[in-house]
């Protein structure tokens, strides 16, 4: 019976993603964001449960990626579609869009958001066959990219910053994030994972530093902290790579 527990947790991730997808299609991006966060919570603990119960297997590995395609791939794509679509009504740059993407009052530009979904699916498929990613990651994990995108509607809803409002409602910014995030998910850049082989500070300094700064940032900045945490994650990974490659 216990061998099915991690897979059940993975299916809860998939269920959260399905609910989030429906909410995102309906334009209820705040609720979708919270269900994606819930799904990512399950995504973290299914692997933890599998290692704890010593029931890791190929089925769980494949099921995990399939669930992530929905929660951390399809849903962020839909949300980016909705954000770009909404931005066209706010952005003064909308008149500068190529005519081929705008036809009789309808713009095809928001469909660029689904590049996120395509890049996520490719990244997850590659992850399953890449033996280098057993204890670390190559490229930004799909959940991290999903959190980055899902943080935007949450910031719009819960932050009073006019600067954040203008940036997130800028069409070109959203397209840039779509392309940048899609590239970073599949870039050949080593990044640390939050899997702990042991809990000693000596062997996990970067991880503890990252978690400490992240918690403090979330307490003070709330949802605005999420994009900053993703940037911090990349920077600390680069720092760790340089440190490990150039030991004193």
Secondary structure, 3 states (H helix, E strand, C coil): CHHHHHHHHHHHHHHHHHHHHHHHHCCCHHHHHHHHHHHHHHHHHHHHHHHHHCCCCHHHHHHHHHHHHHHHHHHHHHHHHHHHHHHHHHCHHHHHCCHHHEECCEECHHHHHHHHHHHHHHHHHHHHHCHHHCCEEECCCHHHHHHHHHHHHHHHHHCCCHHHHHHHCCHHHHHHHHHHHHHHHHCCCEEECCCCCCCCCCCCHHHHHHHHHHHHHHHHHCCHHHHHHHHHHHHHHHHHHHHHHCCC
